[in-house]
């Protein structure tokens, strides 16, 4: 070994980090299991359920009204009154052939004697003899909804050819149905607006009430130097989780209610109760648009709750700064 070469000192042994010096993971600023958070979640779930039910009901009524209107608009009826000098079967065939000559008609069907007797059976009972009663006979003409025929010209031609014929284009019933559908839709939309307004107010006040119970946390964080944006973001994330859980539970319960009702209706179509409910309310299926509306309500509730929490925290910090600059304002803001 060279005498002029400096001696190399041995490396010190690696020091092990003491367990008590390890940084423990930080916990949430706002307790996730506080009572106010659970209460707010229940309120959001209930209001979300009611809002989604109302939205689904409005969608169902609107779809049913449109189906009624479409079914009536696709057909017109020719009624021929009996007469002693009239060959009814020949008059029915002539009226059908004459109606089919007009552009816009797609088909014609003569209601036979047995079907006519079945139509009158609920009022006159069974075993009817149509030869003994002056019962009119009907012809159902199918028309093109997008290109309907000239009803005035058809009515005039039928009257000139067969005086006993009368054309009913159901225009009066269609107008009444459209008016009823529009009124029902407006009423449902108004109810939806009221429910949604109540939901908005409930969510806002429940969020502010939950934040008022955590005001001391905001004060402590702000006094130790936390920025207002940091405190607001922490509360914002906390209430976002609460609102998503509550709104998701309410929306999911409403969607399951419609799905179960639709399944039950499809399995009991042969019963008189289901037939009457279907004729009055239509099917309980709300379609993909209704489920998209439920999803939109969940998102709106979550955003509304989050925005309310952020604005409330920002205002609380602003009030704290005003109180620190002027302690005389304590009673004003705390009251």
Buried (B, 14 or more C-beta within 10 A) or exposed (E): EEEEEEEEEEEEEEEEEEEEEEEEEEEEBBEEEBEBBBBBBBBBBBBBBBBBBBBBBBBBBBBBBBEBBEEBBBBBBBBBBBEEEBEBEEBBBBBBEBBBEBEBBEEBEBBEBEEBBEEBEEEEEEEBEBEEEEBBBBBBBBBEEEEBBEBEEBBEBBEEEBEBBBBBBBEEBBEEBBEEBEEBBEEBBEEBEEBBEEBBEBBBEBBBBBBEEBBEBBBEBBEEEBEBEEBBBBBBBBBBBBBBBBBBBBBBBBBEBBBEBBEEBEEEEEEEEBEEBBEEBBBBBBBEEBBEBBBEBBEBBBEBBBBBBBBBBBEBBEBBEBBEEEEEEEEEEEE
